Amino acid sequence: MSRQDATDLAIRLGQRAEAFCRRYLPNGRREGRYWLVGDVRNAPGRSMFVRLVGPETGKGAAGKWSDAATGEHGDLLDVIREALGLSDFRDIAAEARSFLALPDPDPPGLRPRDRPAPSASREAARRLFSMSRPIAATLAETYLRKRGITALHDLGSLRFHPGCYYRPEGSRITQSLPAMIAAVTDLSGDLTGAHRTWLAPDGSGKASVETPRRAMGDLLGHSVRFGPSGAVMAAGEGIETVLSVRSALSLMPMIAALSAAHLAAVLFPPALRRLYVLRDRDPAGEGARDSLIARTGAAGVEAVALVPRLGDFNDDLRALGLDALREALREQLHPEDVGRFWAA
């Protein structure tokens, strides 16, 4: 991609700066002509500001951002890079085009010899997952049960590590903490990344650290998978959200994309005909739903949004109970899927 092409993408993103921030920087909020957030990686706070209004180019352009705490600055392509952990500019541009609903000018089928080698973080994710063990009778199982999740069958994508390294941002001190490890895989089942949820010593919740959830490896388009893909599937953001719905619809294949931005970019299996989108009740969840529904329509896949009564489906499961969750989901399912999945 030429410098001019990158500049054009940055300008187009700037024209939709507020919608962009609501999806990729959902921990922030609008104040006047700016979007305020903690940093370019979507931490809570107010030190980074993104211009929402301004000229297309030059000083004060819409989409330009600065972080008063670190001195970092850039455009919205830099936000995509940092927020999603991408390193290959081709992946960053592809994500930008996906957000803007633009076609890929250089589709993968035209460059089979130009596929990047597995990244070091992908290899590290594979090693971490291979060193972990099944979750049965571990703190990971305790953690899920504490969140009301009872559908613990076919969880080969989840494992437990008793001493997974954790290092706070900007620190040289490393801790060893128990963690639930999730395998991120592509449509072929190849492991491309891993997600870590560090746990409290008794498994009663997440560990008391600044960022108890982190992902590593190649995530864009991939997901944590529960059950084999088929013509009907469900997709959501978080692992706990997806497993909560799976407690009620135990036979439906499901995937967890791990964030709103990644949910909007999941790749569709060839056999997929209907996708249930498990959205969260927040601006990021709404944006991911809208983007994903637009993509399913273009791919000839029917999209059906499933909406929780509270903040997310795990909130519903814990506060309202499994029977109430099942009834609420039954009312939102396609009629032919009620008997196929809900009755089971």
Secondary structure per residue as TSV (DSSP state, phi and psi in degrees):
chain	resnum	aa	ss	phi	psi
A	1	M	-	360.0	135.2
A	2	S	-	-79.0	165.0
A	3	R	H	-60.6	-36.4
A	4	Q	H	-64.9	-39.4
A	5	D	H	-62.6	-42.7
A	6	A	H	-63.6	-41.5
A	7	T	H	-62.0	-41.3
A	8	D	H	-63.1	-42.0
A	9	L	H	-62.9	-43.2
A	10	A	H	-61.6	-39.8
A	11	I	H	-64.9	-45.0
A	12	R	H	-62.4	-40.2
A	13	L	H	-64.1	-40.7
A	14	G	H	-61.4	-31.9
A	15	Q	H	-66.9	-20.1
A	16	R	T	-121.5	39.5
A	17	A	H	-59.6	-43.2
A	18	E	H	-67.6	-44.1
A	19	A	H	-61.4	-38.7
A	20	F	H	-60.1	-48.6
A	21	C	H	-63.9	-37.4
A	22	R	H	-64.1	-29.1
A	23	R	H	-86.2	-48.9
A	24	Y	H	-94.8	-18.4
A	25	L	-	-128.9	55.3
A	26	P	T	-68.5	-13.2
A	27	N	T	-78.9	-3.6
A	28	G	-	-98.7	-171.0
A	29	R	E	-157.0	159.2
A	30	R	E	-82.0	136.3
A	31	E	E	-136.5	106.1
A	32	G	T	63.9	-123.2
A	33	R	T	-91.6	8.1
A	34	Y	E	-128.6	158.0
A	35	W	E	-108.2	121.5
A	36	L	E	-104.6	134.7
A	37	V	E	-154.3	170.0
A	38	G	S	-70.2	-45.7
A	39	D	-	-162.3	-179.2
A	40	V	T	-69.3	-13.9
A	41	R	T	-97.8	16.6
A	42	N	-	74.0	28.7
A	43	A	-	-73.0	148.0
A	44	P	S	-62.5	147.9
A	45	G	S	145.3	-166.6
A	46	R	S	-140.8	11.2
A	47	S	S	-81.1	-21.7
A	48	M	E	-102.4	135.2
A	49	F	E	-128.8	138.2
A	50	V	E	-111.6	130.1
A	51	R	E	-73.7	124.3
A	52	L	-	-95.1	-20.5
A	53	V	S	-132.5	137.9
A	54	G	S	162.5	-178.9
A	55	P	-	-68.3	168.6
A	56	E	S	-70.9	-35.5
A	57	T	S	-136.4	170.3
A	58	G	S	83.9	-168.6
A	59	K	T	-63.3	131.8
A	60	G	T	77.5	19.4
A	61	A	-	-66.8	145.8
A	62	A	T	-60.8	135.5
A	63	G	T	96.5	-15.3
A	64	K	-	-74.3	144.5
A	65	W	E	-137.9	157.0
A	66	S	E	-142.4	147.5
A	67	D	E	-113.8	111.3
A	68	A	T	-66.1	-24.6
A	69	A	T	-79.2	-34.9
A	70	T	T	-112.5	-17.0
A	71	G	-	84.5	-1.5
A	72	E	-	-66.3	152.4
A	73	H	E	-158.3	164.3
A	74	G	E	169.0	-159.2
A	75	D	-	-117.6	-173.1
A	76	L	H	-73.8	-19.3
A	77	L	H	-65.1	-36.1
A	78	D	H	-66.1	-35.0
A	79	V	H	-63.5	-43.5
A	80	I	H	-59.2	-44.7
A	81	R	H	-58.8	-48.7
A	82	E	H	-77.5	-42.1
A	83	A	H	-66.3	-34.3
A	84	L	H	-101.7	-2.7
A	85	G	T	68.3	35.4
A	86	L	-	-93.4	149.0
A	87	S	-	-120.9	-30.5
A	88	D	-	-83.3	122.9
A	89	F	H	-62.9	-26.8
A	90	R	H	-62.9	-37.9
A	91	D	H	-68.6	-38.3
A	92	I	H	-63.2	-45.4
A	93	A	H	-64.4	-38.2
A	94	A	H	-63.8	-39.9
A	95	E	H	-65.4	-41.4
A	96	A	H	-62.0	-43.8
A	97	R	H	-65.4	-35.7
A	98	S	H	-62.5	-44.9
A	99	F	H	-62.0	-39.5
A	100	L	H	-85.2	-2.3
A	101	A	T	59.0	41.5
A	102	L	-	-101.8	148.2
A	103	P	-	-71.1	154.1
A	104	D	-	-78.9	117.6
A	105	P	S	-72.9	-12.1
A	106	D	S	-138.8	69.6
A	107	P	-	-60.3	152.4
A	108	P	G	-55.4	-32.2
A	109	G	G	-64.5	-17.4
A	110	L	G	-92.8	-3.4
A	111	R	-	-139.0	57.0
A	112	P	G	-63.9	-23.7
A	113	R	G	-89.1	-2.6
A	114	D	G	-106.9	23.6
A	115	R	-	-75.7	129.3
A	116	P	-	-67.6	149.5
A	117	A	-	-70.1	155.0
A	118	P	-	-54.5	135.4
A	119	S	-	-75.0	163.4
A	120	A	H	-62.7	-37.1
A	121	S	H	-67.4	-31.6
A	122	R	H	-65.7	-42.9
A	123	E	H	-65.3	-39.4
A	124	A	H	-63.1	-37.8
A	125	A	H	-63.9	-40.5
A	126	R	H	-64.0	-41.5
A	127	R	H	-65.5	-42.7
A	128	L	H	-61.8	-44.7
A	129	F	H	-65.8	-39.3
A	130	S	H	-68.0	-26.3
A	131	M	H	-82.5	-11.4
A	132	S	S	-91.4	168.9
A	133	R	E	-125.1	162.3
A	134	P	E	-54.6	152.8
A	135	I	-	-80.4	-11.1
A	136	A	T	-56.0	130.5
A	137	A	T	60.9	33.0
A	138	T	S	-121.5	175.5
A	139	L	H	-64.3	-25.4
A	140	A	H	-65.8	-41.6
A	141	E	H	-65.4	-42.4
A	142	T	H	-57.7	-44.2
A	143	Y	H	-59.6	-46.2
A	144	L	H	-65.5	-41.8
A	145	R	H	-65.6	-35.3
A	146	K	H	-63.2	-24.0
A	147	R	T	-93.5	12.2
A	148	G	T	82.4	7.5
A	149	I	-	-87.2	119.4
A	150	T	-	-114.0	-13.6
A	151	A	-	-82.2	87.7
A	152	L	-	-110.6	26.1
A	153	H	S	-92.3	154.1
A	154	D	S	51.1	49.2
A	155	L	-	-104.9	45.4
A	156	G	T	-65.2	-19.1
A	157	S	T	-81.7	-7.0
A	158	L	E	-114.6	138.6
A	159	R	E	-140.5	175.4
A	160	F	E	-126.6	136.4
A	161	H	E	-122.4	122.6
A	162	P	E	-72.7	-19.6
A	163	G	E	-145.4	65.1
A	164	C	E	-82.3	132.7
A	165	Y	E	-65.7	137.2
A	166	Y	E	-133.8	130.5
A	167	R	-	-131.8	121.6
A	168	P	-	-60.0	152.2
A	169	E	T	-58.0	130.6
A	170	G	T	78.0	5.5
A	171	S	-	-109.6	153.5
A	172	R	-	-100.5	-1.8
A	173	I	-	-88.0	127.2
A	174	T	-	-111.9	135.7
A	175	Q	E	-110.9	157.1
A	176	S	E	-111.2	114.3
A	177	L	E	-128.3	150.0
A	178	P	E	-64.9	146.6
A	179	A	E	-151.3	145.9
A	180	M	E	-88.5	127.3
A	181	I	E	-111.1	127.4
A	182	A	E	-113.9	135.0
A	183	A	E	-84.8	127.6
A	184	V	E	-97.3	124.4
A	185	T	E	-128.9	160.0
A	186	D	-	-90.9	-174.9
A	187	L	T	-65.1	-21.2
A	188	S	T	-87.4	-4.8
A	189	G	-	89.9	4.0
A	190	D	-	-77.9	135.1
A	191	L	E	-73.6	124.3
A	192	T	E	-114.0	-15.0
A	193	G	E	-168.1	-178.1
A	194	A	E	-146.1	150.4
A	195	H	E	-120.1	134.2
A	196	R	E	-115.1	131.7
A	197	T	E	-118.9	105.8
A	198	W	E	-75.9	139.8
A	199	L	B	-115.3	155.1
A	200	A	-	-64.4	155.5
A	201	P	T	-57.4	-26.4
A	202	D	T	-103.4	5.0
A	203	G	S	74.7	10.1
A	204	S	S	-74.8	-13.9
A	205	G	S	-177.1	-165.4
A	206	K	B	-77.7	157.9
A	207	A	-	-64.8	150.3
A	208	S	S	-83.5	69.7
A	209	V	S	-129.0	166.6
A	210	E	S	-62.1	-44.4
A	211	T	-	-129.6	86.7
A	212	P	-	-73.4	-5.0
A	213	R	E	-126.1	130.7
A	214	R	E	-147.4	150.0
A	215	A	E	-117.4	157.2
A	216	M	E	-144.8	154.1
A	217	G	E	99.3	-160.5
A	218	D	-	-98.4	111.1
A	219	L	-	-106.3	-27.6
A	220	L	T	-58.8	119.2
A	221	G	T	87.5	-13.0
A	222	H	-	-103.9	177.5
A	223	S	B	-164.6	171.0
A	224	V	E	-89.8	126.4
A	225	R	E	-111.5	137.7
A	226	F	E	-125.9	105.2
A	227	G	S	88.9	156.1
A	228	P	-	-70.2	145.3
A	229	S	-	-66.9	153.6
A	230	G	-	-154.9	-163.4
A	231	A	S	-72.7	-26.6
A	232	V	E	-124.3	128.3
A	233	M	E	-144.8	169.3
A	234	A	E	-126.0	147.2
A	235	A	E	-136.0	134.8
A	236	G	E	-140.8	-178.0
A	237	E	S	-81.1	-72.8
A	238	G	S	-87.2	155.8
A	239	I	H	-60.7	-45.1
A	240	E	H	-66.1	-36.8
A	241	T	H	-61.9	-48.4
A	242	V	H	-65.2	-43.7
A	243	L	H	-69.2	-24.9
A	244	S	H	-65.9	-46.0
A	245	V	H	-66.4	-35.5
A	246	R	H	-67.4	-24.8
A	247	S	H	-63.8	-27.7
A	248	A	H	-95.1	-31.9
A	249	L	S	-119.6	71.1
A	250	S	T	-68.1	-19.0
A	251	L	T	-99.6	-4.7
A	252	M	S	-83.2	126.9
A	253	P	-	-62.9	141.4
A	254	M	E	-142.2	156.4
A	255	I	E	-134.5	147.1
A	256	A	E	-113.1	122.2
A	257	A	-	-88.3	-13.7
A	258	L	S	83.9	-13.4
A	259	S	S	-162.0	163.3
A	260	A	H	-63.2	-41.8
A	261	A	H	-62.4	-41.9
A	262	H	H	-74.1	-30.2
A	263	L	H	-60.9	-40.4
A	264	A	T	-65.2	-18.7
A	265	A	T	-111.9	8.2
A	266	V	-	-60.2	146.2
A	267	L	-	-87.8	146.4
A	268	F	-	-98.1	132.5
A	269	P	-	-62.4	149.3
A	270	P	T	-58.5	-32.8
A	271	A	T	-82.6	-5.7
A	272	L	-	-66.3	131.5
A	273	R	-	-123.2	-27.7
A	274	R	E	-139.9	129.4
A	275	L	E	-122.0	121.9
A	276	Y	E	-88.1	122.4
A	277	V	E	-98.6	114.0
A	278	L	E	-88.8	99.8
A	279	R	-	-97.2	152.7
A	280	D	-	-94.6	153.6
A	281	R	S	-85.4	71.7
A	282	D	S	-153.0	165.5
A	283	P	H	-57.7	-37.9
A	284	A	H	-65.3	-40.6
A	285	G	H	-64.0	-39.0
A	286	E	H	-65.7	-41.8
A	287	G	H	-64.8	-42.0
A	288	A	H	-63.6	-41.5
A	289	R	H	-60.1	-48.2
A	290	D	H	-62.4	-43.8
A	291	S	H	-66.0	-42.1
A	292	L	H	-67.6	-40.7
A	293	I	H	-63.4	-37.4
A	294	A	H	-63.4	-40.2
A	295	R	H	-70.7	-37.8
A	296	T	H	-63.9	-39.8
A	297	G	H	-60.7	-42.0
A	298	A	H	-66.5	-27.0
A	299	A	T	-92.7	2.3
A	300	G	T	75.5	24.0
A	301	V	-	-108.6	133.7
A	302	E	E	-77.8	132.2
A	303	A	E	-112.6	134.8
A	304	V	E	-128.5	120.8
A	305	A	E	-83.5	130.5
A	306	L	E	-105.7	124.3
A	307	V	-	-115.3	128.7
A	308	P	-	-74.9	161.1
A	309	R	S	-79.5	-32.7
A	310	L	S	-106.4	-147.4
A	311	G	S	-67.6	-43.4
A	312	D	S	-152.2	178.0
A	313	F	H	-71.4	-25.0
A	314	N	H	-71.8	-33.8
A	315	D	H	-59.8	-44.1
A	316	D	H	-61.4	-45.8
A	317	L	H	-61.4	-44.9
A	318	R	H	-75.5	-36.2
A	319	A	H	-87.0	-35.4
A	320	L	H	-105.6	-21.6
A	321	G	-	96.3	161.8
A	322	L	H	-65.6	-41.9
A	323	D	H	-62.6	-42.8
A	324	A	H	-65.8	-37.7
A	325	L	H	-64.3	-43.3
A	326	R	H	-60.3	-43.7
A	327	E	H	-65.6	-41.7
A	328	A	H	-63.7	-38.9
A	329	L	H	-70.5	-39.4
A	330	R	H	-56.9	-38.7
A	331	E	T	-67.8	-19.6
A	332	Q	T	-103.7	-9.5
A	333	L	S	-76.7	152.9
A	334	H	-	-62.0	138.3
A	335	P	H	-49.6	-41.7
A	336	E	H	-73.3	-14.4
A	337	D	H	-91.7	-12.9
A	338	V	I	-60.3	-54.2
A	339	G	I	-68.6	-30.5
A	340	R	I	-73.5	-37.0
A	341	F	I	-119.1	-45.7
A	342	W	I	-67.7	-44.9
A	343	A	-	-63.3	-26.2
A	344	A	-	-70.7	360.0
